[in-house]
Every structure is written in structure tokens, then in C-alpha cells.
């Protein structure tokens, strides 16, 4: 199986976040911020304001000549039957969730390995969300499934109304292909569930007053036995109210089941416990270490800082292994399975029945390894890749020795490889959705304000000349240790590159391109360095003649929305266009909105004067000024985003309009933090993005 980070790492863009009600604003806050009323998500007045802003923006952007052809092509790509159907290995089947023009909400389906190898596999439908939504008169959006290994017959299906993180969870029988009457069921909430065995679940949910942390995550980890009312579940662990969360889960391996509990006091910090009988035993690990999983009775741990034990010092970002029983008996004699260097960092850690799988980033380019253990000795082999792009382990299982990995780069259509019986074969490949003739990819460096070298990828179109006239789009994220790596994007290719645009991807600090140190370099009081890095890449694009200010646009979502928000408020002279998606912007109140309190380890606590002293220097909402000439920004968010509050974008737009700064704004009524609930919405929203960019930068 692909081992998730057992620490609750919950990046804004990728993980489930638990919402809490917006606290009542004080009179002082109301006087300071006249737009607090826009934080009322479903209020009649705010929604009327949204409708008015949407109407004006859509009238302009839908009239851009590029909009309709880009929109039509987006739908062709997103609904294409030639897409690779990604799979999960569950028992003897390969499962896939699929959306297309005929299945807007989607199909959960399965097939056999032999059938999947075929160019046109026969799929068996397990659950049709369009039929379910119609039968129940609900706007169901698929939010995933958790199944009990090894057979994976019993599953907990997660369904969201409109695409938010809050879900209904219901027990499902994959053999009968039906929900189980009187089975495990959870009402709509931001719940966490994990199977312990056929008749018990680990569960964390909203049990009423005091059951959630200030971040809105479960504070208690409980064991729910079949036939027991949810309210009477057994409390196994209880964290503190000021923590981020507490959770329990089981890791099922060929050697047995391990029951674990994790308490997360802050992002990238935690306490790990193993349940031995009825006792919880704390694992003596650094608070910022990542418990990566268990394999062949070996405990796997990666480090976020150097760890000195006796005469040994294990380096930051190393992957360590030790026999779990020996560790519990006091041994600290770890074996180093991966040791980083300045430009080489650890990526994924996954397991099969007999193999430990690793990916690494070598100067932001992927590499793949398989490790095996025999009589306490580890052997390693590197699995060759088609190029220097991104590799991801996409599916594996602790019950078999088959697994899948994907490869992609900027100009090569993504391909999927199957490893079975120690042989690797390509089983799927995307078609070439855009013509790459004459396009080139280069990796360059910019120099940030403090002298740090910041790498970035540059993709130039056919006929490119460095004369400052090319429309250029710079994308970045820079947070939560998430790396920005090469990948084939058919939509970027057709909507931008093929039409003559230049695309740049920035590998700024705050991300995970070079491991934890790269992330830690832009935390809290050093957050400004992420913005300085991004601005430095923009300046380099102009200085080298790739583009000019009149043709340079930037784009980012979630934490990346904060990035572009801070960048354009600090350097309005550098950028002509800004696409700011599902953003954080009001950093004075972000910790009071939805899951914001859980991100204070990343940004700081604005309620602490010493933290607000640095946050206020870059918080976009507080730094927009009346007498500055800003680019005409395009803000895009979702009413149903219950992770990053839509009030961030709403209030920024209202404030800028009050200062006579023209902006564009679009708020989708569905979609959650992804901003779209299905392919039709994705195709439409991205067409708006690129229509705006062409209008502004051509």
C-alpha cells in the first residue's frame, strides 16, 4: 500500500480540513474591517453580492475570443476516454473512479489485472453516483473510500454535498455492490474513519461540545464496535483543545495488524503511540519525525531535523529503519535506508508484500528505488525511468507484489507502468493532447534577495525569441513542504503553450523540493522569503528577455493564492495579470476562519503581537493600498470551500473595489477547496483563467 504520512500533515490544497463556525466578531474588529459581513457564507446579502460580481466578470471573460475554443477543448480533454484510468489495488480487483460527459458525478468501478492490461478494459460498475444522486435527490460528490484489507469487501464510502470537506460516510459491500442496511454510518461532518477489523472502526468526528480542537479537528480518537451507538464509542485517546487533531488507525500487513494513535499539537509535530493490548505506548521519537509506517516488523521513520542518539547523529530528511520489538526494548540502532544531500531529498515511501519502495527528488527530478530485506540486510535497486521528469508510486498493496508507478514530464504524455514478478512494463499512456514540436524545457536559477539560488523550470513555445514580447505565466506554491515538479498538463499545453505562451514553474522555499530544510527556510518569521523567491523568478524572466512586465502573469491556488496575493501587493509594478485561486488573504483573521488555526505553525499566530509584527508586513488584505496602480486581478473561489473560507477572496475584492482598483471575481457555488465538483466545472473555470490571461497578456 502507499503509506500516508502518519503525522497529520494536512496541506491546504490536498488534505481534509475540519471547519468550525466563524467566531462572532468584536466591535473593534467590525470597526476595523467593514467587510466582515462577507464571511457569512450563505447569507442572502453576501450571495447577492457574489451574483453581482460573477455576472460582471463572466460577461467580460466569456466574450474573450479565446474563451470558447479553450472551454470546448478543455471538456474534450477532461472527458476523453483516452485518459489513464488510475487504479487502487483492493483484493483481487483494480478499482477506479471515473468521470466523463456521460457520468458527470462519476462511476466507482473495477476490473481484473488481466483486463486492465488491455487497451480497452471491460469495467464492472460498483457504484454509479449519478444514479445515487438522482434516487436520493442529493448533490453527491465523491470524496473517496476506505476499505478493510485484504479482501476489501467492507468499505466506508464518503459522499459530500456540493464538494465540501464535510461528508456523509456509509458502509458499503463491494460484493453485493450496495450500501449495508444498518451498517456503520456517520452523519455529515468532517469525520475520520479507519478500519480496525470487520466489526470495529477507528473514528473521529464531531461528538458535540468539546469534541473538536480549536482548529476544528477531532480531539478524541475512539473505537466504534458494530452494533454500538455512535455516541457510546470507546474513547482511546484524548488530545488537548489547542492541538490540531488526534486520530487512530490500523496498518494491516502480512505480519499482522498494528494499531496506532497520533496526537498532532501543530503541523509537522506530533506524538505517536502504539496500542499493545489495552495500553498505549508512546514511541520515543523526535516530535517532528515522520512515522512512515511498518514493513516486515521494521518501523520506518523519516527525520525533519538532525537526531543525535548517543554517539550517532542521523541527518535531517534521512529514512531510518529498526525492528519494532527491538526499539520498544530500548535499541536505537537504526539502519539508514536513505541519506539526503544538498539537492537530493526523500519523496514517497510505499510498501508491497515484500518490497519497500522509495522515490527521491534529485534537483527536482524524480528517481525510483526498490528495497528488499533479507536476514536484517537491505538490498537496493534503482528502477530506470523514461526521462528526468516526475515519478509517483500510484498503487501498491501489502497483500501482493504488484504495484504501479507513473512517469510524466512537461512535454511527454503521462504513462503508467506495472511492476509484477519483478518486471516493469508500460500498460497505459496518455495521447499527445498538444503539439510539442519546437517546444523546449530548461531548468534555470534566479537569485533571491538574500542570495539564495532558486531553481525554476521554463517551457518555451515553438518559435520563441527572448525579446521580451512573449506572454509568460509563472506558477508557484511554496508551502507545507509540497514540491512543484514537472508534469504533463494537457490543459496548460493546449490553452497556453500551443498558443504561444511561455510557462514557468518556480521551486521556491516553503515547498519540499529539497526536503524539510527548504520548507523550514520560509516558516513564520521567514515567510517573506517565499514571496521574495517568487518575485526573484519573475524578475529573472524579465531580465533575461523571456518576457516583460506588460506580458508577465502569475497564478497560484490556496497557499499559492496567498503567494500571488502577497507578490502583487508587494510588487504591483512587476506583474500585469494575477490569477488568485481559493486563496488565503486576510491573515489577521485566518486563524479564526474554518481550519485556519491549524496552520499557525506555518504562518504564525496573528493574535500574538510578536507574530502579527511580521505577518502584517505581507498579509495581502492589510497591505492593499488606495494610491497604488495594481494589476487587474482575477480572484476565483468556491462557496462550498469549507477549508479555506471564501470570505478571504470576497473581502479582498470588496476592499479593492472600494479603493477604485478594478478586479475580476468568480465564485463557483460548488466544488469545495478544489473549486470544481466535476469535469464540466473544471473545464469552465480553467477556461476563464486562460481567457483572462490572454486578454491581459497578449
C-alpha positions in Angstrom: 0.0 0.0 0.0 1.1 3.6 -0.4 1.9 4.7 3.1 0.4 8.0 4.0 2.4 10.3 6.2 1.2 9.2 9.6 1.8 12.6 11.0 -1.3 14.8 10.3 0.4 16.9 7.6 -2.9 18.3 6.2 -1.6 20.8 3.5 -4.3 23.3 2.5 -4.7 22.0 -1.1 -4.5 18.2 -0.5 -6.0 17.1 2.8 -9.3 17.1 4.6 -9.7 20.0 6.9 -12.4 20.4 9.6 -14.4 23.6 9.7 -15.7 25.4 12.7 -18.2 28.2 12.9 -16.8 31.7 12.3 -16.4 33.3 15.8 -18.5 36.4 16.5 -16.5 39.5 15.6 -15.8 42.1 18.2 -16.9 45.7 17.8 -13.3 46.7 17.3 -12.9 44.1 14.6 -16.1 45.3 12.9 -14.9 48.9 13.0 -11.5 47.9 11.6 -13.0 45.6 8.9 -16.2 46.9 7.2 -16.4 43.7 5.1 -16.9 41.1 7.8 -20.4 40.6 6.6 -19.0 38.8 3.5 -17.8 36.0 5.8 -21.4 34.8 6.2 -21.1 32.1 3.6 -24.7 31.5 2.7 -26.2 34.9 3.8 -28.6 36.5 1.4 -26.7 39.8 1.2 -23.3 38.2 0.6 -24.7 35.8 -2.1 -26.4 38.7 -3.8 -23.0 40.5 -3.8 -21.4 37.3 -5.3 -24.0 37.0 -8.0 -23.4 40.7 -9.0 -19.7 40.2 -9.2 -20.0 36.9 -11.1 -22.3 38.5 -13.7 -19.9 41.3 -14.4 -16.9 39.1 -14.7 -18.4 36.4 -16.8 -19.8 38.9 -19.2 -16.3 40.1 -19.9 -14.3 36.8 -19.8 -16.8 34.7 -21.8 -16.5 37.4 -24.5 -12.7 36.9 -24.8 -12.1 35.3 -28.2 -10.0 32.5 -26.7 -12.6 31.5 -24.1 -14.9 29.4 -26.2 -12.3 27.3 -28.0 -10.3 26.8 -24.8 -13.5 25.8 -23.0 -14.5 23.3 -25.7 -11.0 21.8 -25.8 -10.9 21.6 -22.0 -14.0 19.5 -22.0 -12.6 17.2 -24.7 -9.5 16.6 -22.7 -11.2 16.2 -19.3 -13.8 13.8 -20.6 -11.6 11.9 -23.0 -11.8 8.1 -22.9 -8.1 8.1 -23.7 -7.2 9.4 -20.2 -5.3 6.9 -18.0 -7.8 5.4 -15.5 -5.7 5.4 -12.3 -6.4 2.5 -10.0 -6.2 1.3 -6.5 -5.4 -2.3 -5.7 -8.1 -3.8 -3.5 -8.2 -7.6 -3.0 -8.3 -9.3 -6.4 -9.6 -6.2 -8.2 -8.3 -2.9 -9.5 -10.7 0.0 -8.6 -11.1 3.3 -10.4 -13.2 6.4 -10.0 -14.2 7.8 -13.4 -16.0 10.9 -14.6 -16.8 11.8 -18.2 -19.6 13.5 -20.2 -22.0 10.6 -19.7 -21.1 10.2 -16.0 -20.8 13.7 -14.6 -20.8 12.8 -11.0 -18.8 9.6 -11.7 -18.6 5.9 -11.5 -16.8 3.8 -9.0 -15.8 0.7 -11.0 -13.4 -2.2 -11.0 -11.7 -4.7 -13.3 -9.1 -7.5 -13.1 -5.4 -7.1 -13.7 -5.5 -9.1 -16.9 -8.4 -7.0 -18.2 -6.7 -3.8 -17.2 -3.7 -4.7 -19.3 -5.9 -4.4 -22.4 -6.2 -1.3 -24.4 -9.9 -1.1 -23.8 -10.7 -2.9 -20.5 -14.1 -4.1 -19.5 -15.2 -2.4 -16.3 -17.8 -3.5 -13.8 -19.7 -0.7 -12.2 -19.7 -0.9 -8.4 -21.5 2.4 -7.6 -23.0 5.0 -10.0 -23.0 8.4 -8.3 -25.4 9.9 -10.9 -28.0 7.3 -10.3 -27.5 7.5 -6.5 -27.8 11.3 -6.5 -31.0 11.2 -8.6 -32.5 8.5 -6.4 -31.7 10.4 -3.2 -32.2 13.9 -4.6 -28.8 14.9 -3.3 -25.9 16.8 -5.0 -23.4 14.0 -4.2 -19.7 14.5 -4.9 -17.3 11.6 -4.5 -14.8 12.0 -1.7 -13.1 8.6 -1.6 -13.4 5.3 0.2 -11.7 3.4 3.0 -11.8 -0.4 2.7 -10.8 -3.3 5.1 -7.9 -5.3 3.7 -7.1 -7.8 2.4 -10.5 -8.6 0.8 -11.7 -5.0 0.7 -15.3 -6.2 0.7 -16.3 -3.9 3.5 -15.8 -0.2 2.7 -16.7 3.2 4.1 -17.8 5.4 1.2 -17.5 9.2 1.7 -20.0 11.5 0.0 -20.1 15.3 0.0 -23.0 17.6 -0.7 -21.6 20.0 -3.3 -17.9 19.1 -2.9 -17.1 20.4 0.6 -14.9 18.5 3.0 -17.8 17.6 5.2 -19.0 14.2 4.2 -21.6 11.5 4.9 -20.0 8.1 5.5 -21.8 4.8 4.8 -20.7 1.2 4.9 -20.7 -0.5 1.5 -20.5 -4.1 0.5 -18.4 -4.4 -2.7 -19.5 -8.0 -3.3 -23.2 -7.0 -3.2 -22.4 -3.6 -4.7 -24.8 -2.0 -2.2 -24.8 0.0 1.0 -25.2 -2.2 4.1 -28.5 -1.7 5.8 -27.9 -0.9 9.5 -24.2 -0.9 8.8 -21.7 1.7 10.1 -22.9 5.2 9.1 -21.8 8.7 10.0 -23.9 11.8 9.5 -22.5 14.8 7.6 -19.3 16.0 9.4 -15.6 16.3 8.9 -15.0 12.8 10.1 -12.0 10.5 10.1 -12.6 6.7 9.9 -10.2 3.8 9.5 -10.9 0.0 9.7 -9.6 -2.0 12.6 -11.4 -5.2 11.8 -14.6 -6.4 10.3 -16.6 -5.3 13.3 -14.8 -2.2 14.5 -13.8 1.2 13.2 -11.5 3.9 14.5 -13.5 7.1 14.3 -13.0 10.8 15.0 -15.9 13.1 14.4 -18.0 15.9 16.0 -19.5 14.5 19.1 -20.7 17.8 20.3 -19.3 20.5 22.6 -15.7 20.0 23.5 -15.0 17.1 21.0 -13.2 19.3 18.5 -9.9 21.2 18.7 -9.8 25.0 18.1 -8.7 24.0 14.6 -11.9 22.1 14.1 -10.4 18.6 14.0 -11.4 15.7 16.2 -9.9 15.9 19.7 -10.6 12.3 20.6 -9.8 9.0 18.9 -12.4 6.4 19.5 -13.1 2.7 18.8 -16.5 2.0 17.5 -17.8 -1.6 17.7 -20.5 -2.8 15.4 -24.0 -2.6 17.0 -22.9 0.1 19.4 -24.5 3.6 19.1 -22.0 6.2 17.8 -22.5 8.2 21.0 -21.3 5.3 23.1 -18.0 4.7 21.3 -15.0 4.0 23.4 -12.5 6.9 23.9 -9.0 5.5 23.3 -7.1 8.8 23.3 -8.0 12.5 24.1 -5.8 15.3 22.9 -5.8 19.0 24.0 -8.2 21.6 22.8 -5.4 23.7 21.4 -4.0 20.8 19.4 -4.5 20.4 15.7 -6.0 16.9 16.0 -5.9 13.4 17.4 -6.6 10.2 15.3 -6.3 6.5 15.4 -5.8 4.0 12.6 -4.6 0.5 11.8 -1.8 -0.6 9.5 -2.6 -4.1 8.1 0.5 -6.1 6.9 1.3 -9.7 6.2 2.9 -9.9 9.6 -0.1 -8.6 11.4 -2.1 -5.5 12.4 -0.6 -2.5 14.1 -2.9 -0.1 16.0 -1.6 3.4 16.3 -2.7 6.8 17.6 -1.2 10.1 16.6 -1.6 13.4 18.5 -0.7 16.5 16.5 -0.1 19.6 18.6 0.9 21.5 15.5 1.8 21.0 11.8 4.8 18.8 11.4 4.9 18.0 15.1 3.3 15.0 16.8 3.3 12.2 19.3 3.0 8.6 18.1 1.6 5.8 20.2 1.3 2.1 19.5 -1.5 0.1 21.2 -0.3 -3.0 22.9 -3.4 -4.8 24.2 -5.3 -2.1 26.1 -2.2 0.0 26.7 -0.9 2.9 24.6 2.8 3.1 24.5 4.4 6.3 23.3 7.1 5.8 20.6 10.3 7.6 21.7 10.8 9.6 18.5 11.6 13.3 17.9 8.4 15.3 17.9 9.0 16.4 14.3 9.9 13.0 13.0 7.5 11.3 10.5 6.5 7.7 11.3 6.3 6.4 7.7 4.9 3.0 8.5 5.8 -0.6 9.3 7.3 -3.2 7.0 8.4 -6.7 7.8 8.2 -5.7 11.5 10.5 -2.8 10.8 9.5 0.7 11.9 10.2 3.3 9.2 10.9 6.9 10.3 12.0 10.0 8.4 13.5 13.0 10.0 12.8 16.7 9.7 15.8 17.7 11.8 19.1 16.0 12.7 18.7 13.5 15.5 21.5 12.7 17.9 21.3 9.5 19.9 24.3 8.6 21.9 27.3 8.7 19.6 25.2 8.6 16.4 23.7 11.6 14.6 21.1 10.8 11.9 20.7 13.6 9.3 17.7 15.6 8.5 15.5 14.0 5.8 17.0 10.6 6.3 14.8 7.5 6.2 15.6 5.1 9.1 14.5 1.5 9.8 14.6 -0.5 13.0 13.0 -3.7 14.3 9.9 -2.5 16.2 10.3 -5.0 19.1 14.0 -4.1 19.5 13.0 -0.4 19.5 10.4 -1.0 22.2 13.0 -2.8 24.2 15.3 0.2 24.1 17.5 -0.3 21.0 18.2 2.8 18.9 20.5 1.1 16.4 18.8 2.4 13.2 19.7 1.5 9.7 19.8 4.4 7.2 17.8 3.5 4.1 18.1 6.9 2.5 20.6 9.7 3.2 19.9 13.1 1.6 22.3 15.6 0.1 22.0 19.3 -0.7 19.9 18.8 -3.8 18.6 15.3 -3.2 15.6 14.7 -0.9 13.2 12.0 0.1 9.8 11.7 -1.7 7.3 8.9 -1.3 7.6 5.8 0.9 5.4 2.8 -0.1 5.2 -0.9 0.5 4.2 -4.1 -1.1 4.1 -7.5 0.5 7.9 -7.9 0.0 9.3 -4.6 -1.2 9.9 -1.2 0.2 9.5 1.5 -2.5 11.1 5.0 -2.5 11.0 8.0 -4.7 13.5 10.8 -4.4 13.9 14.2 -5.9 17.3 14.8 -7.5 17.4 18.6 -8.2 13.6 18.4 -8.6 13.7 15.4 -10.9 12.4 12.1 -9.9 14.1 8.8 -9.2 12.6 5.4 -8.1 14.1 2.6 -5.9 13.0 -0.8 -4.7 14.5 -2.1 -1.4 14.2 -5.7 0.0 15.0 -7.1 3.4 16.6 -10.5 4.0 18.1 -11.5 7.4 18.3 -7.9 8.6 20.2 -6.9 5.4 18.7 -4.4 3.0 19.4 -4.5 -0.8 18.5 -1.7 -3.2 18.0 -1.4 -6.9 17.1 1.7 -8.9 14.3 1.3 -11.4 15.1 3.2 -14.6 12.7 5.9 -15.8 12.0 7.2 -19.3 13.4 10.7 -18.5 14.1 13.3 -15.9 10.5 14.1 -15.0 8.3 13.2 -12.1 7.7 9.7 -10.8 4.9 8.7 -8.5 4.0 5.4 -6.9 0.3 5.3 -7.7 -0.9 2.0 -6.3 0.5 -0.9 -4.2 -0.8 -3.4 -1.7 0.6 -5.1 1.4 -1.1 -8.3 0.2 0.6 -8.8 -3.2 3.8 -8.0 -5.1 2.2 -6.0 -7.9 2.4 -2.2 -7.9 2.1 0.7 -10.3 4.0 3.9 -10.9 3.5 6.8 -13.3 6.0 8.9 -15.1 5.5 12.4 -16.6 7.4 15.5 -17.7 6.4 18.8 -19.2 6.3 17.6 -22.8 5.9 13.8 -22.6 2.3 12.4 -22.1 2.0 10.7 -18.8 2.5 6.9 -18.8 1.6 4.2 -16.3 3.9 1.2 -15.5 3.0 -2.1 -13.9 5.6 -4.0 -11.9 4.8 -7.7 -11.5 7.1 -10.6 -10.9 10.0 -8.1 -10.7 9.4 -6.9 -14.3 8.3 -3.4 -15.3 6.0 -2.9 -18.2 4.2 0.2 -19.6 0.5 -0.6 -19.5 -1.1 2.8 -20.2 -0.2 6.1 -21.9 -2.0 9.3 -22.5 -2.2 10.5 -26.0 -0.3 13.7 -27.1 -3.0 16.3 -26.5 -0.9 19.1 -27.8 1.9 19.5 -30.4 5.3 19.9 -28.7 7.3 20.5 -31.9 9.7 23.3 -31.3 9.0 23.5 -27.6 11.9 23.4 -25.2 12.3 22.8 -21.4 15.1 24.3 -19.4 16.0 24.4 -15.7 17.3 27.8 -14.6 18.1 29.7 -11.4 17.2 33.1 -10.0 18.9 34.8 -7.2 16.7 35.8 -4.3 17.1 38.9 -2.1 19.3 37.0 0.4 21.5 35.5 -2.3 19.9 32.0 -2.3 19.7 30.3 -5.7 16.1 29.5 -6.6 15.6 26.9 -9.4 12.7 27.2 -11.8 11.6 25.3 -14.9 11.0 27.2 -18.1 8.9 25.9 -21.0 9.1 27.9 -24.2 6.8 27.5 -27.3 7.7 27.0 -30.9 9.4 30.0 -32.4 10.2 31.6 -29.1 12.6 34.5 -29.1 13.9 36.2 -25.9 12.8 39.7 -27.0 10.5 40.5 -24.0 7.3 40.2 -26.1 6.1 36.7 -25.1 3.1 36.2 -22.8 4.5 34.3 -19.8 2.7 32.6 -16.9 4.6 32.0 -13.7 3.1 29.4 -11.3 4.1 28.7 -7.7 3.0 27.3 -4.3 5.8 27.5 -1.8 4.3 26.0 1.4 3.7 22.9 3.6 6.7 21.1 2.2 4.9 20.3 -1.1 7.2 20.3 -4.1 6.4 21.6 -7.5 7.6 19.1 -10.0 7.5 18.5 -13.8 4.2 17.1 -15.1 2.4 16.9 -18.4 -0.7 19.2 -18.4 -2.8 18.9 -21.4 -4.8 22.0 -20.5 -1.7 24.2 -20.0 -0.4 22.7 -23.2 -3.4 23.5 -25.4 -4.6 26.6 -23.7 -1.3 28.3 -23.2 1.9 26.7 -24.7 0.4 25.7 -28.1 -1.0 29.2 -28.5 2.5 30.8 -28.0 2.6 31.3 -24.2 5.7 30.7 -22.0 5.2 28.7 -18.8 7.5 28.9 -15.7 7.3 26.8 -12.6 9.1 28.2 -9.5 10.7 25.9 -6.9 10.6 28.5 -4.1 11.4 28.0 -0.4 8.5 26.8 1.7 8.0 23.9 -0.6 9.6 20.4 -0.4 11.8 20.4 -3.4 14.9 20.0 -1.3 13.4 18.3 1.8 12.5 19.8 5.2 15.2 22.4 5.2 13.7 24.1 2.1 10.4 24.2 3.8 11.7 25.4 7.1 13.6 28.2 5.5 10.3 30.1 4.8 8.3 29.4 8.0 6.6 32.0 10.2 9.0 35.0 10.6 10.8 33.9 7.4 7.6 33.6 5.3 8.7 36.7 3.4 11.4 34.6 1.8 8.9 32.6 -0.2 7.5 35.8 -1.7 11.0 37.2 -2.3 11.9 33.9 -4.1 8.8 34.1 -6.3 9.4 37.7 -7.1 13.0 36.9 -7.9 11.9 34.4 -10.5 9.6 36.9 -12.1 12.4 39.5 -12.2 14.7 36.9 -13.8 12.1 36.2 -16.6 12.1 39.9 -17.3 15.8 40.4 -17.0 16.6 37.6 -19.4 14.2 38.8 -22.1 11.8 35.8 -21.7 9.0 38.4 -21.2 8.4 41.9 -19.9 6.1 43.3 -17.2 3.5 44.0 -19.8 3.3 40.3 -20.6 4.0 38.6 -17.3 1.2 36.9 -15.3 1.2 34.8 -12.2 -1.0 32.0 -10.9 -1.5 30.2 -7.6 -4.1 28.4 -5.5 -4.7 28.0 -1.8 -1.4 28.7 -0.2 -0.3 29.6 -3.7 -3.2 32.1 -3.7 -1.6 33.8 -0.7 1.7 33.7 -2.6 0.4 35.6 -5.6 -1.6 37.9 -3.3 1.5 38.9 -1.4 3.5 39.1 -4.6 1.3 41.5 -6.4 0.7 43.8 -3.4 4.5 44.0 -2.8 5.5 44.3 -6.5 2.5 45.7 -8.4 5.0 47.0 -11.0 6.2 43.6 -11.9 3.1 41.8 -12.9 0.4 42.5 -15.5 -2.0 39.7 -14.6 -2.8 37.7 -11.5 -4.9 34.5 -11.2 -5.6 34.1 -7.4 -7.5 30.8 -6.7 -9.2 29.7 -3.5 -6.7 32.0 -1.6 -5.8 33.0 1.9 -5.6 36.7 2.0 -6.8 38.1 5.4 -4.0 36.9 7.6 -5.3 38.9 10.5 -8.3 36.6 10.8 -7.2 33.5 9.0 -6.9 31.5 12.3 -10.5 32.3 13.1 -11.9 31.0 9.8 -12.6 27.3 9.3 -9.4 25.3 9.7 -7.1 28.3 9.8 -5.9 27.7 13.4 -4.2 24.5 12.3 -1.8 26.5 10.0 -0.3 28.7 12.6 2.9 26.6 12.7 3.3 27.6 9.0 2.4 31.3 9.2 2.4 32.4 12.8 -0.4 33.4 15.2 -1.8 36.8 14.4 -3.2 37.1 17.9 0.3 37.2 19.3 1.8 40.7 18.9 5.3 39.4 18.1 3.8 37.2 15.3 1.5 39.9 14.0 4.5 42.2 13.7 5.8 40.1 10.8 2.5 38.8 9.4 1.2 42.3 8.9 4.2 43.2 6.7 2.9 40.8 4.0 -0.7 40.0 4.6 -2.4 40.9 1.3 -5.7 42.1 2.7 -4.0 44.5 5.1 -1.4 45.7 2.6 -3.5 46.7 -0.4 -3.3 50.5 -0.7 -5.5 53.1 -2.3 -2.9 55.1 -4.2 -1.1 52.2 -5.9 -1.6 51.0 -9.5 -2.3 47.3 -9.2 -2.8 44.8 -12.0 -6.4 43.9 -12.6 -6.5 40.7 -10.6 -8.8 37.7 -11.2 -9.9 36.2 -7.9 -11.6 32.8 -8.1 -13.1 30.8 -5.2 -16.0 28.5 -4.2 -19.0 29.0 -1.9 -18.7 25.4 -0.8 -15.0 25.7 0.2 -15.1 24.7 3.8 -11.4 24.5 4.1 -10.1 28.0 3.1 -13.0 30.4 3.7 -14.4 32.1 0.6 -14.5 35.3 2.7 -10.8 35.8 2.0 -11.4 36.4 -1.7 -14.7 38.1 -1.2 -13.3 40.7 1.3 -10.2 41.3 -0.8 -12.4 42.1 -3.8 -14.7 44.4 -1.8 -11.7 46.3 -0.3 -10.0 46.7 -3.7 -13.3 47.9 -5.3 -13.8 50.4 -2.5 -10.4 51.8 -3.4 -11.3 52.0 -7.1 -9.0 49.1 -8.1 -10.8 47.2 -10.8 -10.8 43.4 -10.4 -12.5 40.3 -11.8 -14.2 37.8 -9.5 -15.8 34.4 -9.9 -17.3 32.2 -7.2 -18.5 28.8 -8.1 -21.4 27.7 -5.9 -20.0 24.1 -5.7 -16.6 22.4 -5.7 -15.2 22.7 -2.3 -11.5 23.7 -2.0 -10.9 22.2 -5.4 -13.1 24.9 -6.8 -15.0 22.5 -9.1 -17.0 19.3 -8.4 -16.9 17.7 -11.9 -15.3 17.9 -15.3 -17.8 20.4 -16.6 -17.0 22.9 -13.8 -13.2 22.2 -14.1 -13.3 22.9 -17.8 -15.3 26.1 -17.4 -13.2 27.5 -14.6 -9.9 26.9 -16.2 -11.2 28.4 -19.5 -12.0 31.5 -17.5 -8.4 31.5 -16.1 -6.8 31.3 -19.5 -9.2 33.7 -21.3 -8.3 36.2 -18.6 -4.6 35.6 -19.1 -4.8 36.0 -22.9 -6.9 39.2 -22.6 -4.4 40.7 -20.2 -1.1 39.5 -21.6 -1.4 39.1 -25.4 
